Amino acid sequence: MARIGIGILGGGYMGKAHAVAMSSVGAIFDTALKPRLEMVCATSAESAERYRAAYGFERGTDDWRALVEDPKVEAVVIATPQETHREIAEAAFALGKPVFCEKPLGASIKDSAAMVAAAEAAGVVNMVGFNYIRTPASQFARQLIAEGAIGKITWFRGEHTEDFYADPAAPATWRTTGMANGTMGDLAPHMINAALALMGPISRVMGTHETVHRSRPGGEVSNDDHAQLMCRFGNGAMGQMYFSRVATGRKMGYAYEITGTKGAIRFDQEDQNALWLYRMEGPEATRGFTKILTGPAHPDYAPFCQGPGHGTGYQDQIIIEAKDFLTAIASGAPLWPTFRDGHEVNRVIAATLASARDEAWKDLADY
């Protein structure tokens, strides 16, 4: 049995999710490489020891360089704030170690471009964490589109809407400071990634953003609460997207609608085990959207459960990511989404922010 030592930087919400995923992925997917939780890094020695004991790591540290440089750490998972991503990734690549980095890929387009260059120069496996697009339902939607099941795509609408800052009395935190932590830096990357995965490259954008609650208990807000963009895809289709952390009533509003010449698709993450499919065929009286419940016939579902309609959850998306990362390492071949795919998301964000500033359409070729 081939084992691989995993080092995870960050032991909080996402660090825990990745630790749980690495602990279970070998059994669920019977991966060729079986992860060993070698080391976890946190901001203090006390936190590192707490995470080590809770998650089952061999060792803990408060020095990220010690983790990256340790010979028993053979692959690195970055689950730290985005301003730290570039330095950590570059150090790991310099040692020839595969890297999985949570989104967004760096705190700026300059960072993500440098991270892509470092990854490709090193020639080692690299992957960025966009977990929502890995649900069996969304993977099936990609298959349907690729097979031409709904014809030529003409329109896309996507949103990532939540309400964790809908209450103006919610206190200011690190999330309310700096554009990298605002809605365009936090929520928008997920839906932009989905649009690119489902529709292909974006050629032009027109966007705007604003801060709804400019002041909160504890401080001023220096980033955006919601944003929207119109776009033109490389295949000629029109599109629009909306992102919000103040969308009252929305808890996990990662949703999209895709219209084609022969049908349409709808999906909403709040009902993540269902996909709605319309086919323009048969008598008009019987046409309508069909609700498809995911099951073993859909991608990456069967390893979790043998019963259709029983469903997968958030943690399962992270386990699927871990499977893809380990598969890429074992084969030596890149698997989507790579750092270059993450950089493409950052290019769309940079163009959208420039469009909002200049109140004009922006071509992605310029970013």
C-alpha positions in Angstrom: 0.0 0.0 0.0 1.5 3.4 -1.1 1.3 6.0 1.6 1.7 9.8 1.2 2.4 12.2 4.0 0.0 15.2 4.1 0.7 18.5 5.6 -2.2 20.9 6.1 -1.6 24.6 6.8 -4.6 26.0 8.8 -6.6 24.0 11.3 -9.8 26.1 11.3 -13.0 25.5 9.4 -11.4 24.4 6.1 -8.3 22.9 7.7 -10.6 20.5 9.6 -12.6 19.7 6.4 -9.4 18.8 4.6 -8.2 16.7 7.5 -11.4 14.8 7.7 -11.3 14.3 3.9 -7.8 13.0 3.9 -8.6 10.6 6.8 -11.5 9.0 4.9 -10.8 9.4 1.2 -8.6 6.2 1.0 -11.4 4.0 2.3 -14.3 5.7 0.4 -12.6 5.8 -3.0 -9.9 3.1 -2.5 -7.3 5.6 -3.9 -3.9 4.2 -5.0 -2.3 6.6 -2.6 -3.4 6.4 1.1 -2.9 9.7 3.0 -1.1 9.9 6.3 -1.8 13.0 8.4 1.7 14.0 9.0 1.7 17.6 10.2 -0.7 20.5 10.8 0.3 24.2 11.1 -1.6 26.8 13.1 -0.9 30.3 14.3 0.2 29.2 17.7 1.9 26.1 19.2 -1.2 25.6 21.5 -3.6 25.7 18.6 -1.4 23.4 16.6 -1.3 20.8 19.4 -5.1 21.1 19.8 -5.7 20.4 16.1 -3.1 17.7 16.1 -4.9 15.8 18.8 -8.4 16.5 17.5 -7.7 15.5 13.9 -5.2 12.7 14.3 -2.0 14.3 12.9 1.4 12.9 13.8 2.8 16.4 14.7 1.8 20.0 14.9 3.7 23.3 14.4 3.3 27.0 14.4 5.9 27.5 11.7 4.7 27.0 8.1 8.2 26.7 6.8 8.9 23.8 9.1 5.8 22.0 7.7 6.6 22.7 4.0 10.3 21.7 4.4 9.7 18.6 6.5 10.8 15.5 4.4 7.9 13.5 5.7 5.4 16.0 4.3 5.1 14.9 0.7 2.1 17.0 -0.3 0.8 20.3 1.0 -2.7 21.6 1.5 -3.1 25.3 2.0 -6.1 26.4 4.0 -4.8 29.7 5.3 -5.9 33.3 4.5 -5.3 34.2 0.8 -2.6 36.7 1.5 -0.4 33.8 2.6 -1.1 31.5 -0.3 1.6 32.7 -2.7 4.7 32.5 -0.4 3.7 29.0 0.9 3.0 27.6 -2.6 6.2 28.9 -4.0 8.2 27.4 -1.2 6.5 24.0 -1.7 7.0 24.1 -5.4 10.7 24.9 -5.0 11.0 21.6 -3.1 9.0 19.7 -5.8 6.0 19.1 -3.6 2.4 18.9 -4.9 0.1 21.7 -3.6 -3.6 21.9 -3.1 -4.6 25.5 -2.4 -8.0 26.8 -1.3 -9.6 29.5 -3.3 -9.0 32.3 -4.2 -5.6 31.6 -5.7 -3.7 34.4 -3.9 -4.9 37.7 -2.8 -4.5 39.4 -6.2 -4.2 38.6 -9.9 -0.4 39.3 -9.5 -0.2 36.6 -6.9 -2.1 34.0 -8.8 -0.1 34.6 -12.0 3.1 34.1 -10.0 1.7 30.9 -8.4 0.8 29.5 -11.9 4.3 30.3 -13.1 5.9 28.6 -10.1 3.7 25.5 -10.4 4.3 25.1 -14.1 8.1 25.7 -13.7 8.2 23.0 -11.0 6.2 20.6 -13.1 4.4 19.1 -10.1 0.7 18.6 -9.4 -1.3 21.6 -8.4 -5.0 22.0 -7.7 -7.2 24.8 -6.4 -10.2 24.2 -4.2 -13.6 24.8 -5.8 -15.7 22.2 -4.0 -19.2 23.1 -5.0 -18.8 22.3 -8.7 -17.9 18.7 -7.6 -21.4 17.7 -6.5 -22.6 14.7 -8.4 -25.4 16.9 -9.8 -23.1 19.6 -11.1 -20.7 17.0 -12.6 -23.7 15.5 -14.3 -24.7 18.9 -15.6 -21.3 19.3 -17.2 -21.7 15.9 -18.9 -25.1 16.8 -20.3 -23.8 20.0 -21.7 -20.8 18.4 -23.2 -23.0 15.7 -24.8 -25.2 18.3 -26.4 -28.3 17.2 -24.4 -29.7 20.7 -24.4 -28.3 21.8 -27.7 -26.3 24.9 -28.4 -26.0 27.0 -25.2 -27.5 30.5 -25.5 -27.7 31.8 -21.9 -26.3 31.4 -18.4 -27.5 32.8 -15.1 -25.6 32.1 -11.9 -25.6 33.3 -8.3 -23.8 32.7 -5.1 -26.0 34.3 -2.5 -25.9 34.0 1.3 -27.2 36.1 4.2 -24.5 35.9 6.9 -24.1 39.7 6.8 -27.7 40.6 6.0 -28.1 41.9 9.6 -26.5 45.3 9.9 -25.9 44.6 13.6 -23.5 41.8 12.8 -20.1 42.9 14.0 -17.2 43.9 11.8 -14.5 41.2 11.4 -11.6 40.3 9.1 -14.3 39.6 6.4 -15.3 43.2 6.3 -11.8 44.5 5.6 -10.0 44.4 2.3 -11.4 43.6 -1.2 -9.9 40.1 -1.1 -12.3 39.3 1.8 -15.4 40.9 0.3 -18.1 39.3 -1.8 -16.1 39.5 -5.0 -13.1 37.9 -3.3 -15.0 35.4 -1.2 -18.2 34.2 -2.9 -17.9 35.3 -6.5 -15.0 32.9 -7.3 -17.2 29.8 -6.7 -19.8 30.9 -9.2 -17.4 32.3 -11.7 -15.6 28.9 -11.6 -18.9 27.2 -12.2 -19.6 29.4 -15.2 -16.2 28.6 -16.7 -16.6 24.9 -16.0 -20.1 24.7 -17.5 -19.9 27.3 -20.3 -16.2 27.7 -21.2 -14.1 30.9 -21.3 -15.5 34.3 -20.7 -14.5 37.0 -23.3 -16.0 40.2 -21.9 -17.6 41.5 -18.7 -19.5 44.5 -17.4 -19.8 44.7 -13.6 -20.6 46.7 -10.6 -20.4 46.3 -6.8 -21.5 48.1 -3.7 -21.4 48.1 0.1 -24.9 48.0 1.6 -23.9 48.3 5.2 -20.9 50.7 5.4 -20.6 50.6 9.1 -20.9 47.8 11.6 -20.4 47.4 15.3 -16.6 47.5 15.8 -15.6 49.3 12.7 -16.1 50.6 9.1 -16.6 48.2 6.2 -14.0 48.5 3.5 -15.2 45.9 1.0 -18.3 44.9 -1.0 -21.5 43.3 0.2 -22.9 42.4 -3.2 -22.0 42.6 -6.8 -23.2 41.7 -10.3 -21.9 41.2 -13.8 -23.0 40.7 -17.3 -20.7 38.7 -19.6 -20.2 37.3 -23.0 -18.8 33.8 -23.3 -16.3 32.7 -25.9 -19.0 30.4 -27.4 -21.2 33.5 -28.0 -23.7 32.9 -25.2 -24.8 35.7 -23.0 -24.6 35.5 -19.2 -25.2 37.2 -15.9 -24.1 36.6 -12.3 -25.0 37.9 -8.9 -23.1 37.6 -5.7 -24.2 38.6 -2.2 -23.5 38.1 1.5 -26.6 40.2 2.4 -29.2 38.2 0.4 -31.8 37.9 3.2 -33.1 34.3 3.5 -30.4 32.7 1.3 -28.2 30.3 3.2 -26.3 28.5 0.4 -27.6 30.1 -2.8 -25.1 28.7 -5.2 -27.5 28.3 -8.2 -27.5 28.4 -11.9 -29.8 28.2 -14.9 -28.5 27.3 -18.4 -30.6 27.6 -21.5 -29.9 25.8 -24.8 -31.6 25.4 -28.2 -33.0 21.9 -27.2 -33.5 22.2 -23.5 -32.5 23.8 -20.2 -30.9 22.9 -16.8 -31.5 24.3 -13.3 -29.6 23.7 -10.1 -29.6 25.1 -6.6 -27.1 24.1 -3.9 -29.7 24.3 -1.2 -31.1 21.2 -2.8 -27.7 19.9 -3.9 -28.8 16.3 -4.7 -31.2 17.3 -7.4 -30.8 18.6 -10.9 -33.7 19.9 -13.0 -33.6 19.0 -16.7 -35.9 20.2 -19.5 -35.8 18.5 -22.9 -37.7 20.1 -25.8 -39.2 16.9 -27.1 -42.5 15.0 -27.1 -46.0 16.5 -27.0 -46.2 20.0 -25.7 -48.8 18.9 -23.2 -46.2 16.7 -21.4 -43.2 18.9 -21.6 -41.8 20.3 -18.4 -38.7 20.3 -16.1 -37.9 16.8 -14.7 -36.4 16.6 -11.2 -33.4 14.2 -11.3 -32.4 12.8 -7.9 -28.7 11.9 -7.9 -27.7 8.3 -7.3 -25.0 5.7 -8.1 -25.5 6.4 -11.8 -24.0 9.9 -11.4 -20.4 10.9 -11.0 -18.7 10.3 -7.6 -21.9 9.2 -5.9 -21.7 5.5 -5.5 -18.6 5.4 -3.2 -20.6 7.3 -0.6 -24.0 5.5 -0.9 -25.7 2.8 -2.9 -29.2 4.3 -2.6 -30.5 6.9 -5.2 -31.9 10.0 -3.6 -30.1 9.4 -0.3 -27.7 12.2 -1.1 -24.3 13.6 -0.5 -23.3 16.6 1.6 -20.7 19.4 2.0 -18.0 17.3 3.5 -18.3 14.8 0.7 -17.4 17.5 -1.8 -14.1 18.0 0.0 -13.5 14.2 0.0 -14.1 14.2 -3.8 -11.5 17.0 -4.0 -9.0 14.9 -2.0 -9.6 12.0 -4.3 -8.9 14.1 -7.4 -5.7 15.5 -5.8 -4.4 12.1 -4.9 -5.3 10.7 -8.3 -3.4 13.5 -10.0 -0.3 12.8 -7.8 -0.5 9.1 -8.4 -0.8 9.5 -12.2 1.5 12.5 -12.5 -1.1 14.1 -14.8 -2.9 17.4 -14.0 -6.6 17.2 -13.1 -9.0 20.1 -13.3 -9.1 22.6 -11.6 -5.4 23.5 -11.7 -3.7 26.7 -10.6 -4.2 28.0 -14.1 -7.9 27.4 -13.8 -7.9 29.3 -10.5 -6.0 32.2 -12.2 -8.7 32.3 -14.9 -11.2 33.0 -12.2 -9.0 35.8 -10.8 -8.8 37.3 -14.3 -12.6 37.5 -14.5 -12.7 39.2 -11.0 -10.0 41.7 -12.0 -11.8 42.6 -15.2 -15.1 42.9 -13.3 -13.6 45.2 -10.7 -12.0 47.4 -13.4 -15.3 47.5 -15.2 -17.0 48.7 -12.0 -14.4 51.4 -11.6 -14.6 52.6 -15.2 -18.3 51.9 -15.9 -17.4 50.1 -19.1 -17.2 46.7 -20.7 -13.8 45.0 -20.3 -12.1 42.4 -22.5 -10.6 39.5 -20.6 -7.7 39.5 -23.1 -6.4 42.6 -21.3 -6.1 40.8 -18.0 
